[in-house]
Amino acid sequence: MSMGKRLLLTVLAMLVFSYIAGIFWKNTFNTLMPSYLAGIIGGLIALPVWEMLKPKAPKT
């Protein structure tokens, strides 16, 4: 997978999970989620997504 596609999918995953976390937070606590918390959640989701999309090393 090219670097651009990998980056696009990672950013998309960050945005989607941050949005879902914000909806969950609003429904649970009836207030808006702090932006720094949404950023932390998005960043933590981005790490495994980036690693999953990394090209596999060829077997020798």
N, CA and C atoms as a LAMMPS dump frame, in Angstrom:
ITEM: TIMESTEP
0
ITEM: NUMBER OF ATOMS
180
ITEM: BOX BOUNDS ff ff ff
-5.0000000000000000e+02 5.0000000000000000e+02
-5.0000000000000000e+02 5.0000000000000000e+02
-5.0000000000000000e+02 5.0000000000000000e+02
ITEM: ATOMS id mol type element x y z
1 1 1 N 0.858 -1.173 0
2 1 2 C 0 0 0
3 1 3 C 0.9 1.231 0
4 2 1 N 0.536 2.212 -0.792
5 2 2 C 1.356 3.412 -0.879
6 2 3 C 1.243 4.239 0.398
7 3 1 N 2.243 5.085 0.592
8 3 2 C 2.305 5.916 1.795
9 3 3 C 1.096 6.852 1.89
10 4 1 N 0.663 7.384 0.753
11 4 2 C -0.479 8.303 0.752
12 4 3 C -1.773 7.63 1.186
13 5 1 N -2.02 6.423 0.679
14 5 2 C -3.229 5.684 1.068
15 5 3 C -3.178 5.31 2.54
16 6 1 N -2 4.913 2.978
17 6 2 C -1.817 4.533 4.38
18 6 3 C -2.097 5.723 5.303
19 7 1 N -1.567 6.883 4.929
20 7 2 C -1.78 8.09 5.715
21 7 3 C -3.251 8.498 5.714
22 8 1 N -3.888 8.43 4.55
23 8 2 C -5.297 8.787 4.437
24 8 3 C -6.177 7.889 5.305
25 9 1 N -5.945 6.579 5.244
26 9 2 C -6.741 5.659 6.054
27 9 3 C -6.503 5.853 7.553
28 10 1 N -5.272 6.177 7.928
29 10 2 C -4.964 6.42 9.34
30 10 3 C -5.675 7.672 9.843
31 11 1 N -5.621 8.738 9.07
32 11 2 C -6.302 9.984 9.469
33 11 3 C -7.809 9.768 9.512
34 12 1 N -8.338 9.04 8.556
35 12 2 C -9.769 8.745 8.538
36 12 3 C -10.177 7.956 9.783
37 13 1 N -9.379 6.97 10.155
38 13 2 C -9.671 6.188 11.365
39 13 3 C -9.627 7.072 12.608
40 14 1 N -8.662 7.984 12.668
41 14 2 C -8.569 8.904 13.809
42 14 3 C -9.837 9.744 13.926
43 15 1 N -10.274 10.298 12.809
44 15 2 C -11.45 11.164 12.827
45 15 3 C -12.719 10.402 13.191
46 16 1 N -12.876 9.211 12.626
47 16 2 C -14.078 8.42 12.882
48 16 3 C -14.154 8.016 14.355
49 17 1 N -13.047 7.503 14.895
50 17 2 C -13.081 7.06 16.286
51 17 3 C -13.204 8.219 17.255
52 18 1 N -12.613 9.364 16.942
53 18 2 C -12.785 10.549 17.793
54 18 3 C -14.244 10.998 17.791
55 19 1 N -14.869 10.952 16.619
56 19 2 C -16.272 11.341 16.501
57 19 3 C -17.174 10.386 17.293
58 20 1 N -16.933 9.08 17.144
59 20 2 C -17.725 8.087 17.874
60 20 3 C -17.537 8.255 19.381
61 21 1 N -16.298 8.502 19.808
62 21 2 C -16.037 8.715 21.229
63 21 3 C -16.77 9.961 21.728
64 22 1 N -16.817 11.007 20.902
65 22 2 C -17.535 12.22 21.28
66 22 3 C -19.029 11.987 21.439
67 23 1 N -19.599 11.198 20.546
68 23 2 C -21.03 10.872 20.65
69 23 3 C -21.289 10.052 21.909
70 24 1 N -20.43 9.059 22.146
71 24 2 C -20.576 8.229 23.344
72 24 3 C -20.469 9.083 24.608
73 25 1 N -19.504 10.004 24.642
74 25 2 C -19.297 10.876 25.799
75 25 3 C -20.531 11.751 26.025
76 26 1 N -21.064 12.339 24.939
77 26 2 C -22.231 13.223 25.069
78 26 3 C -23.452 12.459 25.57
79 27 1 N -23.654 11.236 25.069
80 27 2 C -24.796 10.445 25.522
81 27 3 C -24.632 9.965 26.953
82 28 1 N -23.399 9.744 27.378
83 28 2 C -23.153 9.247 28.729
84 28 3 C -23.185 10.369 29.765
85 29 1 N -22.482 11.47 29.488
86 29 2 C -22.31 12.527 30.49
87 29 3 C -23.114 13.79 30.2
88 30 1 N -23.827 13.835 29.082
89 30 2 C -24.657 14.975 28.705
90 30 3 C -23.867 16.285 28.658
91 31 1 N -22.637 16.209 28.179
92 31 2 C -21.793 17.381 27.976
93 31 3 C -20.811 17.076 26.85
94 32 1 N -20.168 18.095 26.311
95 32 2 C -19.222 17.878 25.219
96 32 3 C -17.904 17.308 25.75
97 33 1 N -17.292 16.472 24.946
98 33 2 C -15.997 15.895 25.303
99 33 3 C -14.914 16.958 25.117
100 34 1 N -13.988 17.066 26.066
101 34 2 C -12.872 17.994 25.868
102 34 3 C -12.066 17.606 24.631
103 35 1 N -11.621 18.6 23.875
104 35 2 C -10.943 18.325 22.61
105 35 3 C -9.634 17.57 22.813
106 36 1 N -8.935 17.837 23.917
107 36 2 C -7.679 17.122 24.146
108 36 3 C -7.934 15.633 24.365
109 37 1 N -9.053 15.284 24.963
110 37 2 C -9.382 13.875 25.182
111 37 3 C -9.723 13.192 23.851
112 38 1 N -10.44 13.888 22.994
113 38 2 C -10.732 13.339 21.662
114 38 3 C -9.446 13.155 20.874
115 39 1 N -8.499 14.068 21.024
116 39 2 C -7.212 13.945 20.355
117 39 3 C -6.408 12.756 20.852
118 40 1 N -6.445 12.524 22.155
119 40 2 C -5.745 11.375 22.732
120 40 3 C -6.341 10.081 22.193
121 41 1 N -7.658 9.999 22.159
122 41 2 C -8.325 8.79 21.651
123 41 3 C -7.976 8.576 20.18
124 42 1 N -8.032 9.626 19.392
125 42 2 C -7.687 9.516 17.98
126 42 3 C -6.246 9.081 17.775
127 43 1 N -5.333 9.634 18.579
128 43 2 C -3.929 9.256 18.477
129 43 3 C -3.68 7.814 18.864
130 44 1 N -4.352 7.363 19.9
131 44 2 C -4.183 5.978 20.33
132 44 3 C -4.75 4.998 19.309
133 45 1 N -5.78 5.397 18.599
134 45 2 C -6.336 4.549 17.546
135 45 3 C -5.413 4.553 16.326
136 46 1 N -4.78 5.694 16.059
137 46 2 C -3.924 5.811 14.877
138 46 3 C -2.716 4.882 14.929
139 47 1 N -2.165 4.657 16.101
140 47 2 C -0.966 3.819 16.207
141 47 3 C -1.186 2.401 15.695
142 48 1 N -2.184 1.668 16.194
143 48 2 C -2.363 0.308 15.666
144 48 3 C -2.833 0.287 14.208
145 49 1 N -3.598 1.297 13.788
146 49 2 C -4.042 1.341 12.384
147 49 3 C -2.833 1.515 11.471
148 50 1 N -1.924 2.414 11.835
149 50 2 C -0.729 2.649 11.038
150 50 3 C 0.098 1.37 10.932
151 51 1 N 0.23 0.647 12.04
152 51 2 C 1.008 -0.587 12.034
153 51 3 C 0.31 -1.689 11.232
154 52 1 N -1.006 -1.762 11.308
155 52 2 C -1.737 -2.773 10.542
156 52 3 C -1.58 -2.564 9.045
157 53 1 N -1.491 -1.317 8.624
158 53 2 C -1.41 -1.002 7.206
159 53 3 C 0.017 -1.06 6.672
160 54 1 N 0.997 -1.293 7.537
161 54 2 C 2.387 -1.371 7.102
162 54 3 C 2.57 -2.582 6.201
163 55 1 N 3.3 -2.414 5.115
164 55 2 C 3.529 -3.561 4.22
165 55 3 C 4.279 -4.674 4.952
166 56 1 N 3.889 -5.88 4.67
167 56 2 C 4.526 -7.038 5.293
168 56 3 C 5.892 -7.285 4.661
169 57 1 N 6.842 -7.702 5.475
170 57 2 C 8.172 -8.037 4.968
171 57 3 C 8.082 -9.366 4.223
172 58 1 N 8.744 -9.463 3.084
173 58 2 C 8.67 -10.726 2.337
174 58 3 C 9.373 -11.852 3.101
175 59 1 N 8.79 -13.045 2.996
176 59 2 C 9.375 -14.204 3.651
177 59 3 C 10.541 -14.712 2.8
178 60 1 N 11.6 -15.071 3.473
179 60 2 C 12.766 -15.576 2.729
180 60 3 C 12.968 -17.045 2.945
